[in-house]
Amino acid sequence: YFGKPLGAIRSLKRNLWIFIELIFLIIIAFDFFEVITLP
């Protein structure tokens, strides 16, 4: 019975890390484009 909850938590952690990395990439990309668009 403990296998499925552990697997769900593990996959949730992995998805959460992917989500956080995507947010960081988007923030970095927006900062980069702001630097480019500045005169």
trRosetta pair geometry for C-beta under 8 A, 3 or more apart (Angstrom, degrees):
i j d omega theta_ij theta_ji phi_ij phi_ji
1 4 7.3 -56 -172 26 41 99
1 5 7.8 23 148 1 68 107
2 5 6.3 -64 -156 45 47 104
2 6 5.9 42 155 -20 78 114
3 6 6.1 -69 -153 40 26 108
3 7 6.1 21 158 -17 67 111
4 7 5.7 -56 -145 38 32 110
4 8 6.2 33 156 -21 66 105
5 8 5.5 -55 -146 36 32 112
5 9 6.3 31 156 -19 67 104
6 9 5.8 -54 -147 37 31 109
6 10 6.2 32 153 -21 65 107
7 10 5.6 -54 -145 36 31 112
7 11 6.3 27 157 -15 66 105
8 11 6.0 -55 -145 40 29 105
8 12 6.1 32 153 -23 64 108
9 12 5.5 -55 -146 37 30 115
9 13 6.4 34 153 -22 65 102
10 13 5.8 -51 -151 32 31 110
10 14 6.5 29 151 -17 64 104
11 14 5.5 -52 -148 37 36 112
11 15 6.2 35 153 -17 68 105
12 15 5.8 -54 -146 39 30 109
12 16 6.1 34 152 -23 64 107
13 16 5.5 -55 -147 35 30 114
13 17 6.4 30 155 -19 65 103
14 17 5.8 -53 -150 34 32 110
14 18 6.5 32 151 -18 64 104
15 18 5.6 -53 -149 36 35 112
15 19 6.2 38 151 -22 66 105
16 19 5.5 -53 -149 35 32 114
16 20 6.4 32 153 -19 66 104
17 20 5.7 -52 -145 36 33 110
17 21 6.3 33 154 -19 65 104
18 21 5.8 -55 -148 37 30 111
18 22 6.4 33 152 -20 64 105
19 22 5.8 -54 -150 34 30 111
19 23 6.5 31 152 -20 64 104
20 23 5.7 -53 -150 34 33 112
20 24 6.5 33 152 -17 66 104
21 24 5.7 -54 -149 37 34 111
21 25 6.3 35 153 -20 66 105
22 25 5.6 -54 -147 37 32 112
22 26 6.3 33 154 -20 66 104
23 26 5.7 -54 -149 35 31 111
23 27 6.4 31 153 -19 65 105
24 27 5.7 -53 -147 36 32 110
24 28 6.2 30 155 -17 66 106
25 28 5.8 -55 -145 39 30 109
25 29 6.1 32 155 -21 65 108
26 29 5.6 -54 -146 37 30 112
26 30 6.3 29 155 -19 65 104
27 30 5.9 -55 -149 36 30 109
27 31 6.5 29 153 -17 64 105
28 31 5.7 -54 -149 38 32 111
28 32 6.2 35 151 -23 65 107
29 32 5.5 -54 -148 35 32 115
29 33 6.4 27 156 -15 66 105
30 33 5.9 -54 -145 39 32 106
30 34 6.3 37 153 -22 64 104
31 34 5.6 -54 -148 34 31 114
31 35 6.5 33 152 -20 64 102
32 35 5.8 -54 -154 33 31 110
32 36 6.5 29 148 -18 64 105
33 36 5.3 -50 -146 37 38 114
33 37 6.1 29 157 -15 70 107
34 37 6.0 -58 -140 41 29 103
34 38 6.6 43 155 -36 62 98
35 38 5.9 -44 -154 14 31 115
